[in-house]
Amino acid sequence: MAYYQVRGPIPPKRHTQHRDSSGRLLYEELMGEEGFVSDSSLLYHRFIPSALVDVRRWQLPDTSTVPNEPLLPRHLRLHDLFADGAASEVDLVTGRRLVLGNDDVRLCYVLGAAPSPLYRNAIGDECVYVEEGSGVVETVFGPLAFRTGDYVLLPRATTHRWLPDGRVRAYAIEGNSHIAPARRYLSRFGQLLEHAPFCERDLHGPGEPPQREDTDVEVYVKHRGSGPSGIAGSVHVVPHHPFDVLGWDGCLYPYTFNVEDFMPITGKVHQPPPAHQVFEGTNFVVCNFVPRKVDYHPLSIPVPYYHANVDSDEVMFYCGGDYEARKGSGIGLGSVSLHPGGHSHGPQPDAYERSIGVDFFDELAVMVDTFRPLRLGEGGRACDDGRYAWSWSGRGPAGGS
């Protein structure tokens, strides 16, 4: 996100001497994307950021996946994955359960209230949607307050930890790439344009960098591995706390964006999903459907037309309001629908006719479209309702209900 920020003291010229108030030389670290040809920031540490004193393996939660075969649309009840009473023992990093994934992105869900360990995802950026709850994400750049409805964007390899104020429900979109605002919203220099449904005023960066004095600190690192999932975990023990940055500047940093600040694009007839896009990664996009006025043509049908995803799988996470097109399917808050490429889908029976004359939709959903097939993770298999595929016909296999 090419939007320059600065926190704390920095030297007048980059790559030159910078000392703290006692005269001690600080250690400059460049954190940059795509080698040296994309966004970056310079951070000034009190201690050497590459120092290690120990390492061990981190046994990740189950990252295995199975293909969606035979091909089926599915309804996954994410709220069934966690018992409410267990939240106090679960943190928002190690407690994540994999719902769906492929070689480009992993969709995870977690309900937790415990502080997380220090964590660094070295595979790709994370875009975490906060379904419910509030707290602070402490990062090497500074603290980010979060609340219900926030997307928390964390660049690859940002050391951070989640400190919930209480119970938090979170839907984690873990990319194998960078995640940024849709390119068509950006000028060639990176500014959000006039037709974009949000602007820089809606993006909230971190506060002043925190200072911690702890020694022999553990950092949980998710990284590329050689196993079937291509993902591995390690725990690095570092001699000084990573939150030792006195100042930084640049265009690469974590930030939050609240879904309430998304200004929906509406039209005379039904608008296709790209009108609702907010972010994109490599081979996937993130959209959100927010409360909005709908189509005003006198003969309009406000719910979506039936459509076949010939190039993508569509995943919709329902997190607020009442989603008009899915009435009668059993889908409710906390549900995920998976409509895979190769299956034509659309409104449930009667929703098509029932929507005529409706002028406002009170709905909130986060959608991820992927351009490679999604596979079912352990969490997705555990909360599949097993009935959604038959909801348009009212009949199950061999005439069963």
Secondary structure as a PSIPRED ss2 file (coil, helix, strand):
# PSIPRED VFORMAT (PSIPRED V4.0)

   1 M C   1.000  0.000  0.000
   2 A C   1.000  0.000  0.000
   3 Y C   1.000  0.000  0.000
   4 Y C   1.000  0.000  0.000
   5 Q E   0.000  0.000  1.000
   6 V E   0.000  0.000  1.000
   7 R E   0.000  0.000  1.000
   8 G C   1.000  0.000  0.000
   9 P C   1.000  0.000  0.000
  10 I C   1.000  0.000  0.000
  11 P C   1.000  0.000  0.000
  12 P C   1.000  0.000  0.000
  13 K C   1.000  0.000  0.000
  14 R C   1.000  0.000  0.000
  15 H C   1.000  0.000  0.000
  16 T C   1.000  0.000  0.000
  17 Q C   1.000  0.000  0.000
  18 H C   1.000  0.000  0.000
  19 R E   0.000  0.000  1.000
  20 D C   1.000  0.000  0.000
  21 S C   1.000  0.000  0.000
  22 S C   1.000  0.000  0.000
  23 G C   1.000  0.000  0.000
  24 R C   1.000  0.000  0.000
  25 L E   0.000  0.000  1.000
  26 L C   1.000  0.000  0.000
  27 Y E   0.000  0.000  1.000
  28 E E   0.000  0.000  1.000
  29 E E   0.000  0.000  1.000
  30 L E   0.000  0.000  1.000
  31 M E   0.000  0.000  1.000
  32 G E   0.000  0.000  1.000
  33 E C   1.000  0.000  0.000
  34 E C   1.000  0.000  0.000
  35 G C   1.000  0.000  0.000
  36 F C   1.000  0.000  0.000
  37 V C   1.000  0.000  0.000
  38 S C   1.000  0.000  0.000
  39 D C   1.000  0.000  0.000
  40 S E   0.000  0.000  1.000
  41 S E   0.000  0.000  1.000
  42 L E   0.000  0.000  1.000
  43 L E   0.000  0.000  1.000
  44 Y E   0.000  0.000  1.000
  45 H E   0.000  0.000  1.000
  46 R C   1.000  0.000  0.000
  47 F C   1.000  0.000  0.000
  48 I C   1.000  0.000  0.000
  49 P C   1.000  0.000  0.000
  50 S C   1.000  0.000  0.000
  51 A C   1.000  0.000  0.000
  52 L C   1.000  0.000  0.000
  53 V C   1.000  0.000  0.000
  54 D E   0.000  0.000  1.000
  55 V E   0.000  0.000  1.000
  56 R E   0.000  0.000  1.000
  57 R E   0.000  0.000  1.000
  58 W C   1.000  0.000  0.000
  59 Q C   1.000  0.000  0.000
  60 L C   1.000  0.000  0.000
  61 P C   1.000  0.000  0.000
  62 D C   1.000  0.000  0.000
  63 T C   1.000  0.000  0.000
  64 S C   1.000  0.000  0.000
  65 T E   0.000  0.000  1.000
  66 V E   0.000  0.000  1.000
  67 P E   0.000  0.000  1.000
  68 N C   1.000  0.000  0.000
  69 E C   1.000  0.000  0.000
  70 P C   1.000  0.000  0.000
  71 L C   1.000  0.000  0.000
  72 L C   1.000  0.000  0.000
  73 P C   1.000  0.000  0.000
  74 R E   0.000  0.000  1.000
  75 H E   0.000  0.000  1.000
  76 L E   0.000  0.000  1.000
  77 R E   0.000  0.000  1.000
  78 L H   0.000  1.000  0.000
  79 H H   0.000  1.000  0.000
  80 D H   0.000  1.000  0.000
  81 L H   0.000  1.000  0.000
  82 F C   1.000  0.000  0.000
  83 A C   1.000  0.000  0.000
  84 D H   0.000  1.000  0.000
  85 G H   0.000  1.000  0.000
  86 A H   0.000  1.000  0.000
  87 A H   0.000  1.000  0.000
  88 S H   0.000  1.000  0.000
  89 E H   0.000  1.000  0.000
  90 V C   1.000  0.000  0.000
  91 D E   0.000  0.000  1.000
  92 L C   1.000  0.000  0.000
  93 V C   1.000  0.000  0.000
  94 T C   1.000  0.000  0.000
  95 G C   1.000  0.000  0.000
  96 R C   1.000  0.000  0.000
  97 R E   0.000  0.000  1.000
  98 L E   0.000  0.000  1.000
  99 V E   0.000  0.000  1.000
 100 L E   0.000  0.000  1.000
 101 G E   0.000  0.000  1.000
 102 N C   1.000  0.000  0.000
 103 D C   1.000  0.000  0.000
 104 D C   1.000  0.000  0.000
 105 V E   0.000  0.000  1.000
 106 R E   0.000  0.000  1.000
 107 L E   0.000  0.000  1.000
 108 C E   0.000  0.000  1.000
 109 Y E   0.000  0.000  1.000
 110 V E   0.000  0.000  1.000
 111 L E   0.000  0.000  1.000
 112 G E   0.000  0.000  1.000
 113 A C   1.000  0.000  0.000
 114 A E   0.000  0.000  1.000
 115 P C   1.000  0.000  0.000
 116 S C   1.000  0.000  0.000
 117 P C   1.000  0.000  0.000
 118 L E   0.000  0.000  1.000
 119 Y E   0.000  0.000  1.000
 120 R E   0.000  0.000  1.000
 121 N E   0.000  0.000  1.000
 122 A C   1.000  0.000  0.000
 123 I C   1.000  0.000  0.000
 124 G C   1.000  0.000  0.000
 125 D C   1.000  0.000  0.000
 126 E E   0.000  0.000  1.000
 127 C E   0.000  0.000  1.000
 128 V E   0.000  0.000  1.000
 129 Y E   0.000  0.000  1.000
 130 V E   0.000  0.000  1.000
 131 E E   0.000  0.000  1.000
 132 E E   0.000  0.000  1.000
 133 G C   1.000  0.000  0.000
 134 S C   1.000  0.000  0.000
 135 G E   0.000  0.000  1.000
 136 V E   0.000  0.000  1.000
 137 V E   0.000  0.000  1.000
 138 E E   0.000  0.000  1.000
 139 T E   0.000  0.000  1.000
 140 V C   1.000  0.000  0.000
 141 F C   1.000  0.000  0.000
 142 G E   0.000  0.000  1.000
 143 P E   0.000  0.000  1.000
 144 L E   0.000  0.000  1.000
 145 A E   0.000  0.000  1.000
 146 F E   0.000  0.000  1.000
 147 R C   1.000  0.000  0.000
 148 T C   1.000  0.000  0.000
 149 G C   1.000  0.000  0.000
 150 D E   0.000  0.000  1.000
 151 Y E   0.000  0.000  1.000
 152 V E   0.000  0.000  1.000
 153 L E   0.000  0.000  1.000
 154 L E   0.000  0.000  1.000
 155 P C   1.000  0.000  0.000
 156 R C   1.000  0.000  0.000
 157 A C   1.000  0.000  0.000
 158 T C   1.000  0.000  0.000
 159 T C   1.000  0.000  0.000
 160 H E   0.000  0.000  1.000
 161 R E   0.000  0.000  1.000
 162 W E   0.000  0.000  1.000
 163 L E   0.000  0.000  1.000
 164 P E   0.000  0.000  1.000
 165 D C   1.000  0.000  0.000
 166 G C   1.000  0.000  0.000
 167 R C   1.000  0.000  0.000
 168 V E   0.000  0.000  1.000
 169 R E   0.000  0.000  1.000
 170 A E   0.000  0.000  1.000
 171 Y E   0.000  0.000  1.000
 172 A E   0.000  0.000  1.000
 173 I E   0.000  0.000  1.000
 174 E E   0.000  0.000  1.000
 175 G E   0.000  0.000  1.000
 176 N C   1.000  0.000  0.000
 177 S C   1.000  0.000  0.000
 178 H C   1.000  0.000  0.000
 179 I C   1.000  0.000  0.000
 180 A E   0.000  0.000  1.000
 181 P E   0.000  0.000  1.000
 182 A C   1.000  0.000  0.000
 183 R H   0.000  1.000  0.000
 184 R H   0.000  1.000  0.000
 185 Y H   0.000  1.000  0.000
 186 L E   0.000  0.000  1.000
 187 S C   1.000  0.000  0.000
 188 R C   1.000  0.000  0.000
 189 F C   1.000  0.000  0.000
 190 G C   1.000  0.000  0.000
 191 Q C   1.000  0.000  0.000
 192 L E   0.000  0.000  1.000
 193 L C   1.000  0.000  0.000
 194 E C   1.000  0.000  0.000
 195 H C   1.000  0.000  0.000
 196 A C   1.000  0.000  0.000
 197 P C   1.000  0.000  0.000
 198 F C   1.000  0.000  0.000
 199 C C   1.000  0.000  0.000
 200 E H   0.000  1.000  0.000
 201 R H   0.000  1.000  0.000
 202 D H   0.000  1.000  0.000
 203 L E   0.000  0.000  1.000
 204 H E   0.000  0.000  1.000
 205 G C   1.000  0.000  0.000
 206 P C   1.000  0.000  0.000
 207 G C   1.000  0.000  0.000
 208 E C   1.000  0.000  0.000
 209 P C   1.000  0.000  0.000
 210 P C   1.000  0.000  0.000
 211 Q C   1.000  0.000  0.000
 212 R C   1.000  0.000  0.000
 213 E C   1.000  0.000  0.000
 214 D C   1.000  0.000  0.000
 215 T E   0.000  0.000  1.000
 216 D E   0.000  0.000  1.000
 217 V E   0.000  0.000  1.000
 218 E E   0.000  0.000  1.000
 219 V E   0.000  0.000  1.000
 220 Y E   0.000  0.000  1.000
 221 V E   0.000  0.000  1.000
 222 K E   0.000  0.000  1.000
 223 H E   0.000  0.000  1.000
 224 R E   0.000  0.000  1.000
 225 G C   1.000  0.000  0.000
 226 S C   1.000  0.000  0.000
 227 G C   1.000  0.000  0.000
 228 P C   1.000  0.000  0.000
 229 S C   1.000  0.000  0.000
 230 G C   1.000  0.000  0.000
 231 I E   0.000  0.000  1.000
 232 A E   0.000  0.000  1.000
 233 G E   0.000  0.000  1.000
 234 S E   0.000  0.000  1.000
 235 V E   0.000  0.000  1.000
 236 H E   0.000  0.000  1.000
 237 V E   0.000  0.000  1.000
 238 V E   0.000  0.000  1.000
 239 P E   0.000  0.000  1.000
 240 H E   0.000  0.000  1.000
 241 H C   1.000  0.000  0.000
 242 P C   1.000  0.000  0.000
 243 F C   1.000  0.000  0.000
 244 D C   1.000  0.000  0.000
 245 V E   0.000  0.000  1.000
 246 L E   0.000  0.000  1.000
 247 G E   0.000  0.000  1.000
 248 W E   0.000  0.000  1.000
 249 D E   0.000  0.000  1.000
 250 G E   0.000  0.000  1.000
 251 C C   1.000  0.000  0.000
 252 L C   1.000  0.000  0.000
 253 Y C   1.000  0.000  0.000
 254 P C   1.000  0.000  0.000
 255 Y E   0.000  0.000  1.000
 256 T E   0.000  0.000  1.000
 257 F E   0.000  0.000  1.000
 258 N E   0.000  0.000  1.000
 259 V H   0.000  1.000  0.000
 260 E H   0.000  1.000  0.000
 261 D H   0.000  1.000  0.000
 262 F C   1.000  0.000  0.000
 263 M C   1.000  0.000  0.000
 264 P C   1.000  0.000  0.000
 265 I C   1.000  0.000  0.000
 266 T C   1.000  0.000  0.000
 267 G C   1.000  0.000  0.000
 268 K C   1.000  0.000  0.000
 269 V C   1.000  0.000  0.000
 270 H C   1.000  0.000  0.000
 271 Q C   1.000  0.000  0.000
 272 P C   1.000  0.000  0.000
 273 P H   0.000  1.000  0.000
 274 P H   0.000  1.000  0.000
 275 A H   0.000  1.000  0.000
 276 H H   0.000  1.000  0.000
 277 Q E   0.000  0.000  1.000
 278 V E   0.000  0.000  1.000
 279 F E   0.000  0.000  1.000
 280 E E   0.000  0.000  1.000
 281 G E   0.000  0.000  1.000
 282 T C   1.000  0.000  0.000
 283 N C   1.000  0.000  0.000
 284 F E   0.000  0.000  1.000
 285 V E   0.000  0.000  1.000
 286 V E   0.000  0.000  1.000
 287 C E   0.000  0.000  1.000
 288 N E   0.000  0.000  1.000
 289 F E   0.000  0.000  1.000
 290 V C   1.000  0.000  0.000
 291 P C   1.000  0.000  0.000
 292 R E   0.000  0.000  1.000
 293 K E   0.000  0.000  1.000
 294 V C   1.000  0.000  0.000
 295 D C   1.000  0.000  0.000
 296 Y C   1.000  0.000  0.000
 297 H C   1.000  0.000  0.000
 298 P C   1.000  0.000  0.000
 299 L C   1.000  0.000  0.000
 300 S C   1.000  0.000  0.000
 301 I C   1.000  0.000  0.000
 302 P C   1.000  0.000  0.000
 303 V C   1.000  0.000  0.000
 304 P C   1.000  0.000  0.000
 305 Y C   1.000  0.000  0.000
 306 Y C   1.000  0.000  0.000
 307 H E   0.000  0.000  1.000
 308 A E   0.000  0.000  1.000
 309 N C   1.000  0.000  0.000
 310 V C   1.000  0.000  0.000
 311 D C   1.000  0.000  0.000
 312 S C   1.000  0.000  0.000
 313 D E   0.000  0.000  1.000
 314 E E   0.000  0.000  1.000
 315 V E   0.000  0.000  1.000
 316 M E   0.000  0.000  1.000
 317 F E   0.000  0.000  1.000
 318 Y E   0.000  0.000  1.000
 319 C E   0.000  0.000  1.000
 320 G E   0.000  0.000  1.000
 321 G E   0.000  0.000  1.000
 322 D C   1.000  0.000  0.000
 323 Y C   1.000  0.000  0.000
 324 E H   0.000  1.000  0.000
 325 A H   0.000  1.000  0.000
 326 R H   0.000  1.000  0.000
 327 K C   1.000  0.000  0.000
 328 G C   1.000  0.000  0.000
 329 S C   1.000  0.000  0.000
 330 G C   1.000  0.000  0.000
 331 I C   1.000  0.000  0.000
 332 G C   1.000  0.000  0.000
 333 L C   1.000  0.000  0.000
 334 G C   1.000  0.000  0.000
 335 S E   0.000  0.000  1.000
 336 V E   0.000  0.000  1.000
 337 S E   0.000  0.000  1.000
 338 L E   0.000  0.000  1.000
 339 H E   0.000  0.000  1.000
 340 P C   1.000  0.000  0.000
 341 G C   1.000  0.000  0.000
 342 G C   1.000  0.000  0.000
 343 H C   1.000  0.000  0.000
 344 S E   0.000  0.000  1.000
 345 H E   0.000  0.000  1.000
 346 G C   1.000  0.000  0.000
 347 P C   1.000  0.000  0.000
 348 Q C   1.000  0.000  0.000
 349 P C   1.000  0.000  0.000
 350 D C   1.000  0.000  0.000
 351 A H   0.000  1.000  0.000
 352 Y H   0.000  1.000  0.000
 353 E H   0.000  1.000  0.000
 354 R H   0.000  1.000  0.000
 355 S C   1.000  0.000  0.000
 356 I C   1.000  0.000  0.000
 357 G C   1.000  0.000  0.000
 358 V C   1.000  0.000  0.000
 359 D C   1.000  0.000  0.000
 360 F E   0.000  0.000  1.000
 361 F E   0.000  0.000  1.000
 362 D C   1.000  0.000  0.000
 363 E E   0.000  0.000  1.000
 364 L E   0.000  0.000  1.000
 365 A E   0.000  0.000  1.000
 366 V E   0.000  0.000  1.000
 367 M E   0.000  0.000  1.000
 368 V E   0.000  0.000  1.000
 369 D E   0.000  0.000  1.000
 370 T E   0.000  0.000  1.000
 371 F C   1.000  0.000  0.000
 372 R C   1.000  0.000  0.000
 373 P C   1.000  0.000  0.000
 374 L C   1.000  0.000  0.000
 375 R E   0.000  0.000  1.000
 376 L E   0.000  0.000  1.000
 377 G E   0.000  0.000  1.000
 378 E H   0.000  1.000  0.000
 379 G H   0.000  1.000  0.000
 380 G H   0.000  1.000  0.000
 381 R H   0.000  1.000  0.000
 382 A H   0.000  1.000  0.000
 383 C C   1.000  0.000  0.000
 384 D E   0.000  0.000  1.000
 385 D C   1.000  0.000  0.000
 386 G C   1.000  0.000  0.000
 387 R C   1.000  0.000  0.000
 388 Y H   0.000  1.000  0.000
 389 A H   0.000  1.000  0.000
 390 W H   0.000  1.000  0.000
 391 S C   1.000  0.000  0.000
 392 W C   1.000  0.000  0.000
 393 S C   1.000  0.000  0.000
 394 G C   1.000  0.000  0.000
 395 R C   1.000  0.000  0.000
 396 G C   1.000  0.000  0.000
 397 P H   0.000  1.000  0.000
 398 A H   0.000  1.000  0.000
 399 G H   0.000  1.000  0.000
 400 G C   1.000  0.000  0.000
 401 S C   1.000  0.000  0.000
